Amino acid sequence: WYTVDMQANSDSTHHLTSSQMKRLLAARVLLGCGVLCCEDDKWQLEDQEWVFGRGATIPVSGLLMEKRIAELIWNGQNHVLTRLSRFRAVKVNGTPIQVCSLEDGDCIQIGANRFTYEVRR
């Protein structure tokens, strides 16, 4: 599987099957168009690491919120949400998760905070 940021040498030739090309193009769309929304706030995700928590890159408010509740990373194919907290539940579409690949329209809930993952083309 070729990653989205793969660069070819000028001396090399790469052949991709049509299914590999479709996966590569789909990943490119997710990478460039993945957005996390919460009321008036929006985060263009790209391939950065994002942390949910008190005072984190994606702030989460509420009583007794930890500094690192969950993280959101790009794994080369999808944006992946990972729960870091032992005490705080992280839910995607109402289901508690440990690790979850996000899809367009997924709703993330941490305490009373709600976020929506969108792919904006």
KOLGU-4560 file (N, C-alpha, C; in nm, 3 decimals, padded with zeros to 5 digits):
<recs>
<n_xx: 00.085 n_yy: -00.118 n_zz: 00.000 ca_xx: 00.000 ca_yy: 00.000 ca_zz: 00.000 c_xx: 00.088 c_yy: 00.123 c_zz: 00.000 mol: A seq: 1 type: TRP>
<n_xx: 00.070 n_yy: 00.211 n_zz: -00.097 ca_xx: 00.148 ca_yy: 00.333 ca_zz: -00.107 c_xx: 00.084 c_yy: 00.442 c_zz: -00.024 mol: A seq: 2 type: TYR>
<n_xx: 00.162 n_yy: 00.510 n_zz: 00.056 ca_xx: 00.107 ca_yy: 00.618 ca_zz: 00.137 c_xx: 00.080 c_yy: 00.740 c_zz: 00.049 mol: A seq: 3 type: THR>
<n_xx: 00.000 n_yy: 00.830 n_zz: 00.102 ca_xx: -00.040 ca_yy: 00.948 ca_zz: 00.026 c_xx: 00.079 c_yy: 01.037 c_zz: -00.006 mol: A seq: 4 type: VAL>
<n_xx: 00.175 n_yy: 01.044 n_zz: 00.084 ca_xx: 00.287 ca_yy: 01.134 ca_zz: 00.062 c_xx: 00.406 c_yy: 01.066 c_zz: -00.006 mol: A seq: 5 type: ASP>
<n_xx: 00.385 n_yy: 00.948 n_zz: -00.065 ca_xx: 00.492 ca_yy: 00.876 ca_zz: -00.132 c_xx: 00.544 c_yy: 00.957 c_zz: -00.250 mol: A seq: 6 type: MET>
<n_xx: 00.675 n_yy: 00.965 n_zz: -00.263 ca_xx: 00.736 ca_yy: 01.035 ca_zz: -00.375 c_xx: 00.821 c_yy: 00.936 c_zz: -00.453 mol: A seq: 7 type: GLN>
<n_xx: 00.811 n_yy: 00.941 n_zz: -00.583 ca_xx: 00.887 ca_yy: 00.851 ca_zz: -00.667 c_xx: 01.018 c_yy: 00.915 c_zz: -00.708 mol: A seq: 8 type: ALA>
<n_xx: 01.120 n_yy: 00.833 n_zz: -00.717 ca_xx: 01.248 ca_yy: 00.876 ca_zz: -00.771 c_xx: 01.231 c_yy: 00.904 c_zz: -00.919 mol: A seq: 9 type: ASN>
<n_xx: 01.304 n_yy: 00.994 n_zz: -00.976 ca_xx: 01.292 ca_yy: 01.022 ca_zz: -01.119 c_xx: 01.338 c_yy: 00.902 c_zz: -01.201 mol: A seq: 10 type: SER>
<n_xx: 01.419 n_yy: 00.812 n_zz: -01.142 ca_xx: 01.468 ca_yy: 00.694 ca_zz: -01.212 c_xx: 01.376 c_yy: 00.573 c_zz: -01.197 mol: A seq: 11 type: ASP>
<n_xx: 01.271 n_yy: 00.585 n_zz: -01.118 ca_xx: 01.189 ca_yy: 00.467 ca_zz: -01.090 c_xx: 01.052 c_yy: 00.479 c_zz: -01.156 mol: A seq: 12 type: SER>
<n_xx: 00.992 n_yy: 00.365 n_zz: -01.176 ca_xx: 00.858 ca_yy: 00.356 ca_zz: -01.232 c_xx: 00.772 c_yy: 00.274 c_zz: -01.137 mol: A seq: 13 type: THR>
<n_xx: 00.650 n_yy: 00.320 n_zz: -01.110 ca_xx: 00.560 ca_yy: 00.249 ca_zz: -01.021 c_xx: 00.432 c_yy: 00.217 c_zz: -01.096 mol: A seq: 14 type: HIS>
<n_xx: 00.387 n_yy: 00.094 n_zz: -01.081 ca_xx: 00.259 ca_yy: 00.053 ca_zz: -01.139 c_xx: 00.161 c_yy: 00.033 c_zz: -01.024 mol: A seq: 15 type: HIS>
<n_xx: 00.046 n_yy: 00.093 n_zz: -01.037 ca_xx: -00.059 ca_yy: 00.076 ca_zz: -00.939 c_xx: -00.177 c_yy: 00.008 c_zz: -01.005 mol: A seq: 16 type: LEU>
<n_xx: -00.237 n_yy: -00.086 n_zz: -00.935 ca_xx: -00.360 ca_yy: -00.146 ca_zz: -00.986 c_xx: -00.470 c_yy: -00.042 c_zz: -00.972 mol: A seq: 17 type: THR>
<n_xx: -00.582 n_yy: -00.066 n_zz: -01.038 ca_xx: -00.692 ca_yy: 00.030 ca_zz: -01.028 c_xx: -00.745 c_yy: 00.038 c_zz: -00.885 mol: A seq: 18 type: SER>
<n_xx: -00.747 n_yy: -00.074 n_zz: -00.812 ca_xx: -00.794 ca_yy: -00.069 ca_zz: -00.673 c_xx: -00.696 c_yy: 00.009 c_zz: -00.584 mol: A seq: 19 type: SER>
<n_xx: -00.565 n_yy: -00.005 n_zz: -00.609 ca_xx: -00.467 ca_yy: 00.074 ca_zz: -00.534 c_xx: -00.481 c_yy: 00.222 c_zz: -00.565 mol: A seq: 20 type: GLN>
<n_xx: -00.506 n_yy: 00.254 n_zz: -00.691 ca_xx: -00.524 ca_yy: 00.394 ca_zz: -00.731 c_xx: -00.650 c_yy: 00.452 c_zz: -00.667 mol: A seq: 21 type: MET>
<n_xx: -00.758 n_yy: 00.375 n_zz: -00.662 ca_xx: -00.882 ca_yy: 00.423 ca_zz: -00.599 c_xx: -00.860 c_yy: 00.447 c_zz: -00.450 mol: A seq: 22 type: LYS>
<n_xx: -00.789 n_yy: 00.357 n_zz: -00.381 ca_xx: -00.760 ca_yy: 00.376 ca_zz: -00.239 c_xx: -00.673 c_yy: 00.498 c_zz: -00.217 mol: A seq: 23 type: ARG>
<n_xx: -00.575 n_yy: 00.519 n_zz: -00.304 ca_xx: -00.486 ca_yy: 00.634 ca_zz: -00.293 c_xx: -00.563 c_yy: 00.764 c_zz: -00.312 mol: A seq: 24 type: LEU>
<n_xx: -00.651 n_yy: 00.767 n_zz: -00.411 ca_xx: -00.731 ca_yy: 00.888 ca_zz: -00.436 c_xx: -00.830 c_yy: 00.913 c_zz: -00.322 mol: A seq: 25 type: LEU>
<n_xx: -00.892 n_yy: 00.806 n_zz: -00.269 ca_xx: -00.984 ca_yy: 00.822 ca_zz: -00.157 c_xx: -00.912 c_yy: 00.874 c_zz: -00.034 mol: A seq: 26 type: ALA>
<n_xx: -00.792 n_yy: 00.824 n_zz: -00.009 ca_xx: -00.712 ca_yy: 00.871 ca_zz: 00.104 c_xx: -00.674 c_yy: 01.017 c_zz: 00.085 mol: A seq: 27 type: ALA>
<n_xx: -00.641 n_yy: 01.057 n_zz: -00.037 ca_xx: -00.604 ca_yy: 01.195 ca_zz: -00.066 c_xx: -00.722 c_yy: 01.288 c_zz: -00.036 mol: A seq: 28 type: ARG>
<n_xx: -00.844 n_yy: 01.246 n_zz: -00.070 ca_xx: -00.963 ca_yy: 01.327 ca_zz: -00.042 c_xx: -00.980 c_yy: 01.341 c_zz: 00.109 mol: A seq: 29 type: VAL>
<n_xx: -00.970 n_yy: 01.230 n_zz: 00.184 ca_xx: -00.984 ca_yy: 01.236 ca_zz: 00.330 c_xx: -00.878 c_yy: 01.327 c_zz: 00.392 mol: A seq: 30 type: LEU>
<n_xx: -00.755 n_yy: 01.314 n_zz: 00.344 ca_xx: -00.645 ca_yy: 01.394 ca_zz: 00.399 c_xx: -00.667 c_yy: 01.542 c_zz: 00.375 mol: A seq: 31 type: LEU>
<n_xx: -00.709 n_yy: 01.578 n_zz: 00.256 ca_xx: -00.725 ca_yy: 01.719 ca_zz: 00.222 c_xx: -00.856 c_yy: 01.781 c_zz: 00.265 mol: A seq: 32 type: GLY>
<n_xx: -00.959 n_yy: 01.699 n_zz: 00.283 ca_xx: -01.093 ca_yy: 01.753 ca_zz: 00.308 c_xx: -01.151 c_yy: 01.718 c_zz: 00.444 mol: A seq: 33 type: CYS>
<n_xx: -01.078 n_yy: 01.643 n_zz: 00.528 ca_xx: -01.129 ca_yy: 01.606 ca_zz: 00.660 c_xx: -01.132 c_yy: 01.726 c_zz: 00.753 mol: A seq: 34 type: GLY>
<n_xx: -01.250 n_yy: 01.751 n_zz: 00.809 ca_xx: -01.271 ca_yy: 01.866 ca_zz: 00.898 c_xx: -01.345 c_yy: 01.818 c_zz: 01.022 mol: A seq: 35 type: VAL>
<n_xx: -01.305 n_yy: 01.869 n_zz: 01.137 ca_xx: -01.376 ca_yy: 01.841 ca_zz: 01.262 c_xx: -01.451 c_yy: 01.968 c_zz: 01.301 mol: A seq: 36 type: LEU>
<n_xx: -01.581 n_yy: 01.955 n_zz: 01.326 ca_xx: -01.665 ca_yy: 02.071 ca_zz: 01.355 c_xx: -01.728 c_yy: 02.058 c_zz: 01.494 mol: A seq: 37 type: CYS>
<n_xx: -01.738 n_yy: 02.171 n_zz: 01.562 ca_xx: -01.804 ca_yy: 02.179 ca_zz: 01.692 c_xx: -01.864 c_yy: 02.319 c_zz: 01.703 mol: A seq: 38 type: CYS>
<n_xx: -01.994 n_yy: 02.328 n_zz: 01.690 ca_xx: -02.064 ca_yy: 02.456 ca_zz: 01.692 c_xx: -01.999 c_yy: 02.554 c_zz: 01.596 mol: A seq: 39 type: GLU>
<n_xx: -01.932 n_yy: 02.658 n_zz: 01.646 ca_xx: -01.872 ca_yy: 02.759 ca_zz: 01.558 c_xx: -01.725 c_yy: 02.731 c_zz: 01.525 mol: A seq: 40 type: ASP>
<n_xx: -01.666 n_yy: 02.629 n_zz: 01.585 ca_xx: -01.525 ca_yy: 02.598 ca_zz: 01.563 c_xx: -01.508 c_yy: 02.490 c_zz: 01.457 mol: A seq: 41 type: ASP>
<n_xx: -01.400 n_yy: 02.503 n_zz: 01.378 ca_xx: -01.367 ca_yy: 02.405 ca_zz: 01.275 c_xx: -01.217 c_yy: 02.385 c_zz: 01.275 mol: A seq: 42 type: LYS>
<n_xx: -01.174 n_yy: 02.260 n_zz: 01.261 ca_xx: -01.033 ca_yy: 02.226 ca_zz: 01.253 c_xx: -01.009 c_yy: 02.148 c_zz: 01.123 mol: A seq: 43 type: TRP>
<n_xx: -00.924 n_yy: 02.202 n_zz: 01.036 ca_xx: -00.883 ca_yy: 02.132 ca_zz: 00.913 c_xx: -00.777 c_yy: 02.031 c_zz: 00.957 mol: A seq: 44 type: GLN>
<n_xx: -00.807 n_yy: 01.902 n_zz: 00.949 ca_xx: -00.725 ca_yy: 01.801 ca_zz: 01.015 c_xx: -00.593 c_yy: 01.771 c_zz: 00.946 mol: A seq: 45 type: LEU>
<n_xx: -00.595 n_yy: 01.750 n_zz: 00.816 ca_xx: -00.476 ca_yy: 01.714 ca_zz: 00.739 c_xx: -00.401 c_yy: 01.599 c_zz: 00.806 mol: A seq: 46 type: GLU>
<n_xx: -00.267 n_yy: 01.605 n_zz: 00.812 ca_xx: -00.193 ca_yy: 01.493 ca_zz: 00.870 c_xx: -00.127 c_yy: 01.529 c_zz: 01.002 mol: A seq: 47 type: ASP>
<n_xx: -00.184 n_yy: 01.623 n_zz: 01.075 ca_xx: -00.133 ca_yy: 01.663 ca_zz: 01.206 c_xx: -00.189 c_yy: 01.571 c_zz: 01.314 mol: A seq: 48 type: GLN>
<n_xx: -00.123 n_yy: 01.570 n_zz: 01.429 ca_xx: -00.177 ca_yy: 01.500 ca_zz: 01.545 c_xx: -00.256 c_yy: 01.601 c_zz: 01.627 mol: A seq: 49 type: GLU>
<n_xx: -00.378 n_yy: 01.563 n_zz: 01.663 ca_xx: -00.467 ca_yy: 01.649 ca_zz: 01.741 c_xx: -00.497 c_yy: 01.580 c_zz: 01.873 mol: A seq: 50 type: TRP>
<n_xx: -00.503 n_yy: 01.657 n_zz: 01.980 ca_xx: -00.534 ca_yy: 01.603 ca_zz: 02.113 c_xx: -00.660 c_yy: 01.671 c_zz: 02.165 mol: A seq: 51 type: VAL>
<n_xx: -00.754 n_yy: 01.590 n_zz: 02.216 ca_xx: -00.874 ca_yy: 01.639 ca_zz: 02.282 c_xx: -00.845 c_yy: 01.644 c_zz: 02.432 mol: A seq: 52 type: PHE>
<n_xx: -00.884 n_yy: 01.755 n_zz: 02.496 ca_xx: -00.866 ca_yy: 01.764 ca_zz: 02.640 c_xx: -00.871 c_yy: 01.907 c_zz: 02.689 mol: A seq: 53 type: GLY>
<n_xx: -00.850 n_yy: 01.922 n_zz: 02.819 ca_xx: -00.850 ca_yy: 02.056 ca_zz: 02.879 c_xx: -00.723 c_yy: 02.129 c_zz: 02.835 mol: A seq: 54 type: ARG>
<n_xx: -00.739 n_yy: 02.239 n_zz: 02.763 ca_xx: -00.627 ca_yy: 02.318 ca_zz: 02.715 c_xx: -00.550 c_yy: 02.253 c_zz: 02.601 mol: A seq: 55 type: GLY>
<n_xx: -00.606 n_yy: 02.154 n_zz: 02.537 ca_xx: -00.538 ca_yy: 02.082 ca_zz: 02.428 c_xx: -00.565 c_yy: 02.149 c_zz: 02.294 mol: A seq: 56 type: ALA>
<n_xx: -00.513 n_yy: 02.090 n_zz: 02.185 ca_xx: -00.533 ca_yy: 02.149 ca_zz: 02.052 c_xx: -00.680 c_yy: 02.150 c_zz: 02.012 mol: A seq: 57 type: THR>
<n_xx: -00.757 n_yy: 02.053 n_zz: 02.062 ca_xx: -00.903 ca_yy: 02.056 ca_zz: 02.048 c_xx: -00.958 c_yy: 02.060 c_zz: 02.190 mol: A seq: 58 type: ILE>
<n_xx: -00.995 n_yy: 02.179 n_zz: 02.237 ca_xx: -01.035 ca_yy: 02.193 ca_zz: 02.377 c_xx: -01.169 c_yy: 02.126 c_zz: 02.408 mol: A seq: 59 type: PRO>
<n_xx: -01.172 n_yy: 02.062 n_zz: 02.524 ca_xx: -01.293 ca_yy: 01.996 ca_zz: 02.573 c_xx: -01.324 c_yy: 02.057 c_zz: 02.710 mol: A seq: 60 type: VAL>
<n_xx: -01.446 n_yy: 02.105 n_zz: 02.725 ca_xx: -01.483 ca_yy: 02.170 ca_zz: 02.851 c_xx: -01.567 c_yy: 02.075 c_zz: 02.936 mol: A seq: 61 type: SER>
<n_xx: -01.569 n_yy: 02.104 n_zz: 03.064 ca_xx: -01.648 ca_yy: 02.024 ca_zz: 03.155 c_xx: -01.575 c_yy: 02.004 c_zz: 03.287 mol: A seq: 62 type: GLY>
<n_xx: -01.648 n_yy: 01.950 n_zz: 03.382 ca_xx: -01.595 ca_yy: 01.929 ca_zz: 03.515 c_xx: -01.497 c_yy: 01.812 c_zz: 03.515 mol: A seq: 63 type: LEU>
<n_xx: -01.380 n_yy: 01.833 n_zz: 03.573 ca_xx: -01.277 ca_yy: 01.729 ca_zz: 03.588 c_xx: -01.228 c_yy: 01.671 c_zz: 03.455 mol: A seq: 64 type: LEU>
<n_xx: -01.217 n_yy: 01.754 n_zz: 03.354 ca_xx: -01.163 ca_yy: 01.708 ca_zz: 03.225 c_xx: -01.012 c_yy: 01.697 c_zz: 03.234 mol: A seq: 65 type: MET>
<n_xx: -00.959 n_yy: 01.592 n_zz: 03.177 ca_xx: -00.815 ca_yy: 01.569 ca_zz: 03.175 c_xx: -00.750 c_yy: 01.648 c_zz: 03.062 mol: A seq: 66 type: GLU>
<n_xx: -00.617 n_yy: 01.658 n_zz: 03.064 ca_xx: -00.544 ca_yy: 01.729 ca_zz: 02.959 c_xx: -00.538 c_yy: 01.649 c_zz: 02.830 mol: A seq: 67 type: LYS>
<n_xx: -00.536 n_yy: 01.517 n_zz: 02.841 ca_xx: -00.527 ca_yy: 01.430 ca_zz: 02.721 c_xx: -00.633 c_yy: 01.320 c_zz: 02.733 mol: A seq: 68 type: ARG>
<n_xx: -00.746 n_yy: 01.342 n_zz: 02.669 ca_xx: -00.855 ca_yy: 01.245 ca_zz: 02.674 c_xx: -00.851 c_yy: 01.153 c_zz: 02.553 mol: A seq: 69 type: ILE>
<n_xx: -00.822 n_yy: 01.210 n_zz: 02.437 ca_xx: -00.818 ca_yy: 01.131 ca_zz: 02.314 c_xx: -00.725 c_yy: 01.201 c_zz: 02.215 mol: A seq: 70 type: ALA>
<n_xx: -00.679 n_yy: 01.125 n_zz: 02.115 ca_xx: -00.599 ca_yy: 01.185 ca_zz: 02.009 c_xx: -00.655 c_yy: 01.144 c_zz: 01.875 mol: A seq: 71 type: GLU>
<n_xx: -00.633 n_yy: 01.230 n_zz: 01.777 ca_xx: -00.679 ca_yy: 01.207 ca_zz: 01.640 c_xx: -00.557 c_yy: 01.219 c_zz: 01.549 mol: A seq: 72 type: LEU>
<n_xx: -00.526 n_yy: 01.112 n_zz: 01.477 ca_xx: -00.408 ca_yy: 01.110 ca_zz: 01.391 c_xx: -00.446 c_yy: 01.063 c_zz: 01.251 mol: A seq: 73 type: ILE>
<n_xx: -00.359 n_yy: 01.091 n_zz: 01.156 ca_xx: -00.369 ca_yy: 01.040 ca_zz: 01.019 c_xx: -00.277 c_yy: 00.919 c_zz: 01.010 mol: A seq: 74 type: TRP>
<n_xx: -00.331 n_yy: 00.803 n_zz: 00.969 ca_xx: -00.250 ca_yy: 00.681 ca_zz: 00.964 c_xx: -00.204 c_yy: 00.646 c_zz: 00.822 mol: A seq: 75 type: ASN>
<n_xx: -00.222 n_yy: 00.737 n_zz: 00.728 ca_xx: -00.185 ca_yy: 00.711 ca_zz: 00.589 c_xx: -00.305 c_yy: 00.674 c_zz: 00.503 mol: A seq: 76 type: GLY>
<n_xx: -00.416 n_yy: 00.637 n_zz: 00.568 ca_xx: -00.537 ca_yy: 00.600 ca_zz: 00.495 c_xx: -00.661 c_yy: 00.670 c_zz: 00.549 mol: A seq: 77 type: GLN>
<n_xx: -00.667 n_yy: 00.690 n_zz: 00.682 ca_xx: -00.785 ca_yy: 00.746 ca_zz: 00.748 c_xx: -00.741 c_yy: 00.833 c_zz: 00.865 mol: A seq: 78 type: ASN>
<n_xx: -00.836 n_yy: 00.912 n_zz: 00.913 ca_xx: -00.818 ca_yy: 00.978 ca_zz: 01.042 c_xx: -00.865 c_yy: 00.880 c_zz: 01.148 mol: A seq: 79 type: HIS>
<n_xx: -00.782 n_yy: 00.857 n_zz: 01.250 ca_xx: -00.809 ca_yy: 00.756 ca_zz: 01.352 c_xx: -00.817 c_yy: 00.823 c_zz: 01.488 mol: A seq: 80 type: VAL>
<n_xx: -00.926 n_yy: 00.797 n_zz: 01.560 ca_xx: -00.947 ca_yy: 00.850 ca_zz: 01.694 c_xx: -00.911 c_yy: 00.742 c_zz: 01.795 mol: A seq: 81 type: LEU>
<n_xx: -00.827 n_yy: 00.777 n_zz: 01.894 ca_xx: -00.783 ca_yy: 00.683 ca_zz: 01.997 c_xx: -00.812 c_yy: 00.742 c_zz: 02.134 mol: A seq: 82 type: THR>
<n_xx: -00.877 n_yy: 00.665 n_zz: 02.217 ca_xx: -00.905 ca_yy: 00.707 ca_zz: 02.355 c_xx: -00.776 c_yy: 00.693 c_zz: 02.436 mol: A seq: 83 type: ARG>
<n_xx: -00.739 n_yy: 00.798 n_zz: 02.511 ca_xx: -00.620 ca_yy: 00.797 ca_zz: 02.596 c_xx: -00.655 c_yy: 00.790 c_zz: 02.743 mol: A seq: 84 type: LEU>
<n_xx: -00.772 n_yy: 00.837 n_zz: 02.779 ca_xx: -00.814 ca_yy: 00.847 ca_zz: 02.918 c_xx: -00.865 c_yy: 00.714 c_zz: 02.973 mol: A seq: 85 type: SER>
<n_xx: -00.831 n_yy: 00.687 n_zz: 03.098 ca_xx: -00.887 ca_yy: 00.569 ca_zz: 03.164 c_xx: -01.026 c_yy: 00.596 c_zz: 03.219 mol: A seq: 86 type: ARG>
<n_xx: -01.052 n_yy: 00.722 n_zz: 03.252 ca_xx: -01.173 ca_yy: 00.755 ca_zz: 03.327 c_xx: -01.282 c_yy: 00.821 c_zz: 03.245 mol: A seq: 87 type: PHE>
<n_xx: -01.249 n_yy: 00.877 n_zz: 03.130 ca_xx: -01.347 ca_yy: 00.952 ca_zz: 03.051 c_xx: -01.384 c_yy: 00.872 c_zz: 02.927 mol: A seq: 88 type: ARG>
<n_xx: -01.512 n_yy: 00.850 n_zz: 02.905 ca_xx: -01.558 ca_yy: 00.776 ca_zz: 02.787 c_xx: -01.547 c_yy: 00.862 c_zz: 02.662 mol: A seq: 89 type: ALA>
<n_xx: -01.511 n_yy: 00.800 n_zz: 02.552 ca_xx: -01.510 ca_yy: 00.863 ca_zz: 02.420 c_xx: -01.604 c_yy: 00.780 c_zz: 02.334 mol: A seq: 90 type: VAL>
<n_xx: -01.705 n_yy: 00.844 n_zz: 02.279 ca_xx: -01.804 ca_yy: 00.772 ca_zz: 02.199 c_xx: -01.804 c_yy: 00.823 c_zz: 02.056 mol: A seq: 91 type: LYS>
<n_xx: -01.822 n_yy: 00.731 n_zz: 01.962 ca_xx: -01.842 ca_yy: 00.764 ca_zz: 01.822 c_xx: -01.977 c_yy: 00.707 c_zz: 01.783 mol: A seq: 92 type: VAL>
<n_xx: -02.067 n_yy: 00.796 n_zz: 01.741 ca_xx: -02.204 ca_yy: 00.759 ca_zz: 01.707 c_xx: -02.273 c_yy: 00.684 c_zz: 01.820 mol: A seq: 93 type: ASN>
<n_xx: -02.245 n_yy: 00.726 n_zz: 01.945 ca_xx: -02.310 ca_yy: 00.669 ca_zz: 02.062 c_xx: -02.247 c_yy: 00.543 c_zz: 02.117 mol: A seq: 94 type: GLY>
<n_xx: -02.143 n_yy: 00.490 n_zz: 02.051 ca_xx: -02.077 ca_yy: 00.367 ca_zz: 02.095 c_xx: -01.941 c_yy: 00.399 c_zz: 02.156 mol: A seq: 95 type: THR>
<n_xx: -01.915 n_yy: 00.354 n_zz: 02.279 ca_xx: -01.783 ca_yy: 00.376 ca_zz: 02.339 c_xx: -01.674 c_yy: 00.307 c_zz: 02.257 mol: A seq: 96 type: PRO>
<n_xx: -01.561 n_yy: 00.375 n_zz: 02.240 ca_xx: -01.451 ca_yy: 00.322 ca_zz: 02.157 c_xx: -01.319 c_yy: 00.327 c_zz: 02.233 mol: A seq: 97 type: ILE>
<n_xx: -01.226 n_yy: 00.246 n_zz: 02.187 ca_xx: -01.085 ca_yy: 00.257 ca_zz: 02.225 c_xx: -01.008 c_yy: 00.317 c_zz: 02.108 mol: A seq: 98 type: GLN>
<n_xx: -01.032 n_yy: 00.261 n_zz: 01.987 ca_xx: -00.971 ca_yy: 00.309 ca_zz: 01.863 c_xx: -01.078 c_yy: 00.299 c_zz: 01.755 mol: A seq: 99 type: VAL>
<n_xx: -01.086 n_yy: 00.403 n_zz: 01.669 ca_xx: -01.189 ca_yy: 00.404 ca_zz: 01.566 c_xx: -01.143 c_yy: 00.485 c_zz: 01.445 mol: A seq: 100 type: CYS>
<n_xx: -01.155 n_yy: 00.428 n_zz: 01.324 ca_xx: -01.134 ca_yy: 00.503 ca_zz: 01.200 c_xx: -01.259 c_yy: 00.585 c_zz: 01.174 mol: A seq: 101 type: SER>
<n_xx: -01.242 n_yy: 00.713 n_zz: 01.148 ca_xx: -01.358 ca_yy: 00.800 ca_zz: 01.129 c_xx: -01.407 c_yy: 00.799 c_zz: 00.985 mol: A seq: 102 type: LEU>
<n_xx: -01.538 n_yy: 00.813 n_zz: 00.971 ca_xx: -01.602 ca_yy: 00.823 ca_zz: 00.841 c_xx: -01.685 c_yy: 00.950 c_zz: 00.837 mol: A seq: 103 type: GLU>
<n_xx: -01.714 n_yy: 00.997 n_zz: 00.716 ca_xx: -01.790 ca_yy: 01.119 ca_zz: 00.698 c_xx: -01.920 c_yy: 01.115 c_zz: 00.777 mol: A seq: 104 type: ASP>
<n_xx: -01.944 n_yy: 01.217 n_zz: 00.858 ca_xx: -02.068 ca_yy: 01.229 ca_zz: 00.935 c_xx: -02.062 c_yy: 01.169 c_zz: 01.074 mol: A seq: 105 type: GLY>
<n_xx: -01.950 n_yy: 01.107 n_zz: 01.113 ca_xx: -01.939 ca_yy: 01.049 ca_zz: 01.247 c_xx: -01.950 c_yy: 01.158 c_zz: 01.354 mol: A seq: 106 type: ASP>
<n_xx: -02.022 n_yy: 01.125 n_zz: 01.462 ca_xx: -02.039 ca_yy: 01.216 ca_zz: 01.575 c_xx: -01.953 c_yy: 01.166 c_zz: 01.690 mol: A seq: 107 type: CYS>
<n_xx: -01.864 n_yy: 01.250 n_zz: 01.739 ca_xx: -01.775 ca_yy: 01.217 ca_zz: 01.851 c_xx: -01.829 c_yy: 01.288 c_zz: 01.974 mol: A seq: 108 type: ILE>
<n_xx: -01.841 n_yy: 01.213 n_zz: 02.084 ca_xx: -01.890 ca_yy: 01.272 ca_zz: 02.209 c_xx: -01.791 c_yy: 01.243 c_zz: 02.322 mol: A seq: 109 type: GLN>
<n_xx: -01.750 n_yy: 01.351 n_zz: 02.390 ca_xx: -01.665 ca_yy: 01.342 ca_zz: 02.508 c_xx: -01.733 c_yy: 01.427 c_zz: 02.614 mol: A seq: 110 type: ILE>
<n_xx: -01.789 n_yy: 01.364 n_zz: 02.716 ca_xx: -01.869 ca_yy: 01.437 ca_zz: 02.814 c_xx: -01.987 c_yy: 01.501 c_zz: 02.744 mol: A seq: 111 type: GLY>
<n_xx: -02.008 n_yy: 01.630 n_zz: 02.767 ca_xx: -02.118 ca_yy: 01.701 ca_zz: 02.701 c_xx: -02.074 c_yy: 01.763 c_zz: 02.568 mol: A seq: 112 type: ALA>
<n_xx: -01.948 n_yy: 01.746 n_zz: 02.531 ca_xx: -01.893 ca_yy: 01.804 ca_zz: 02.408 c_xx: -01.921 c_yy: 01.713 c_zz: 02.290 mol: A seq: 113 type: ASN>
<n_xx: -01.970 n_yy: 01.772 n_zz: 02.180 ca_xx: -02.000 ca_yy: 01.695 ca_zz: 02.059 c_xx: -01.924 c_yy: 01.756 c_zz: 01.941 mol: A seq: 114 type: ARG>
<n_xx: -01.862 n_yy: 01.668 n_zz: 01.864 ca_xx: -01.787 ca_yy: 01.706 ca_zz: 01.745 c_xx: -01.837 c_yy: 01.623 c_zz: 01.629 mol: A seq: 115 type: PHE>
<n_xx: -01.832 n_yy: 01.677 n_zz: 01.508 ca_xx: -01.871 ca_yy: 01.604 ca_zz: 01.389 c_xx: -01.753 c_yy: 01.600 c_zz: 01.292 mol: A seq: 116 type: THR>
<n_xx: -01.723 n_yy: 01.480 n_zz: 01.243 ca_xx: -01.619 ca_yy: 01.462 ca_zz: 01.142 c_xx: -01.685 c_yy: 01.471 c_zz: 01.005 mol: A seq: 117 type: TYR>
<n_xx: -01.638 n_yy: 01.563 n_zz: 00.923 ca_xx: -01.695 ca_yy: 01.583 ca_zz: 00.790 c_xx: -01.585 c_yy: 01.581 c_zz: 00.686 mol: A seq: 118 type: GLU>
<n_xx: -01.619 n_yy: 01.530 n_zz: 00.569 ca_xx: -01.530 ca_yy: 01.536 ca_zz: 00.454 c_xx: -01.590 c_yy: 01.638 c_zz: 00.359 mol: A seq: 119 type: VAL>
<n_xx: -01.530 n_yy: 01.756 n_zz: 00.353 ca_xx: -01.583 ca_yy: 01.867 ca_zz: 00.272 c_xx: -01.507 c_yy: 01.875 c_zz: 00.141 mol: A seq: 120 type: ARG>
<n_xx: -01.576 n_yy: 01.846 n_zz: 00.035 ca_xx: -01.513 ca_yy: 01.847 ca_zz: -00.098 c_xx: -01.532 c_yy: 01.980 c_zz: -00.165 mol: A seq: 121 type: ARG>
</recs>
